[in-house]
Amino acid sequence: MWTPLLFTTLGVIVAGLGGAIYVGRQQLDRKNRAVVDDLLAAAEAPPYRAVRTIDLDDLPAPIQRYLRHVLSPDQPLVRAGRLEQTGKRPVLTDDGTCEERPRKGTRRNYERRNGLRVPTDGDVTWIHPEGEVAYWRGHIESIDYRLTDRDDVDARRTSDSL
C-alpha cells in the first residue's frame, strides 16, 4: 500500500527536479546568447575614431598628399605603432677586412608633435653570430626634420622638443 504512493511521490519529485533543471538551463542559455550577441555587436563596432579628411588639413602639404593617397575615408585610425627596420652595417673584422653584418632598429611610443606622430623611444641592435648586442637604447627628447613641398625648392627646418 505504501509502495505505490512512495513511487508516485518519488516520480513527482524527480519530474519536478527535471523540469526545474530544464527551465533553468533554458534561462541560462537565453542569457548566454544575449551576452554573446552583445559581445559580437561590440566587436563589430570600431572602438576608435576613423580617418576624417578634416584631420589632415593642418598637416604640411607633402604629408597631406601622402596620407590622402594611402588612407581611405572612415578607415580606423591606428592607436599604437611600432616600427622595426633591419639592414646591414659595415664591420671591421680582426683580420682588417670589412664585412657587412645585420642590424635592426625599433621605434615605439609614438606621440603627436607639430602635427606628426613621432616615436619617443627606440633602440638599435647589432646582430652577431654569437647573439644580439644592444648598441643604443634611448628616449627621444627632441626631433629635427625637414619638410619640403613639391613646388618648394628650399626645405623648411622644424625642431620640436618632445
C-alpha positions, 0 to 999 in steps of 0.5 A: 500500500505504501509502495505505490504512493512512495513511487508516485511521490518519488516520480513527482519529485524527480519530474519536478527536479527535471523540469526545474533543471530544464527551465533553468538551463533554458534561462541560462542559455537565453542569457548566454546568447544575449551576452554573446550577441552583445559581445559580437555587436561590440566587436563589430563596432570600431572602438576608435575614431576613423580617418576624417579628411578634416584631420589632415588639413593642418598637416604640411602639404607633402604629408597631406598628399601622402596620407590622402593617397594611402588612407581611405575615408572612415578607415580606423585610425591606428592607436599604437605603432611600432616600427622595426627596420633591419639592414646591414652595417659595415664591420671591421673584422680582426683580420682588417677586412670589412664585412657587412653584418645585420642590424635592426632598429625599433621605434615605439611610443609614438606621440603627436608633435607639430602635427606628426606622430613621432616615436619617443623611444627606440633602440638599435641592435647589432646582430652577431653570430654569437647573439644580439648586442644592444648598441643604443637604447634611448628616449627621444627628447627632441626631433629635427626634420625637414619638410619640403613641398613639391613646388618648394625648392628650399626645405623648411627646418622644424625642431620640436622638443618632445 
